[in-house]
Amino acid sequence: MKRLRAKDKYVFVHKDRNNGVTIVSEINYPENYNPCAYWEELPEAEARELERVFNEKRTN
């Protein structure tokens, strides 16, 4: 397993239409997995705003 940590004040974001927005500070993944294909590194404030907007749309 490998571990990838986000830069300081950044987080990894995974957007999924069904499950919403997932925000994590590090990813553990197997050798043959490409985390960049599924996760995007964003500033934490931007990621939290994205999560808030998604949650608002989901409740309306």
N, C-alpha and C positions, 0 to 999 in steps of 0.2 A: 504494500500500500504506500501511496505517496500522500503528502500533505501540502496544500497550497494555502497560504495565508494572504489575506487582503492587506494592502498598504495601510498605513496609519490614516484614520478617519475615512476609510473606504470599506465597502462591504461587497460581497458577491450577491447578485440578484438573479433569480430564476423566475421567469414569467410563464405561467401556465393558465390557459383559459379555464380549465376545469378546477384546478386547485388553488388558483390565485398567485400571489407574489410570495416567494420565499426569500428571506434575507438571512445570510450567514456570514460570519467573519472568516471561516476557514472551511476548506473542502478536503475530505479524505477520499481518495479514489484509487482504483486498481491501475496497474501499469498500462493496460491497453485502452484506457478511457481518456477522452479529450475534454477536460472541463470547460475549455473555452467555447466548445460547441453548444453548451447548455447554460453556462453562467456568464454574466456580464459584471465587470467590476465598476461600481459607481460610488460617488461620494455618498456617505451615509445619509445626509440631509435629503439629497435627491431621491435616494432609494425609499426613505420613509414617506416622502411626498407621493411617490408612485404607489406605494402600498395604501396610503390614505385614499387616493383617487380611485383605486381599484375597489376598495371596500365600500366607498360611497356608491359607485355604480352598481355594485352587487346588491346593496340593500334597497335601491330604488327600483 
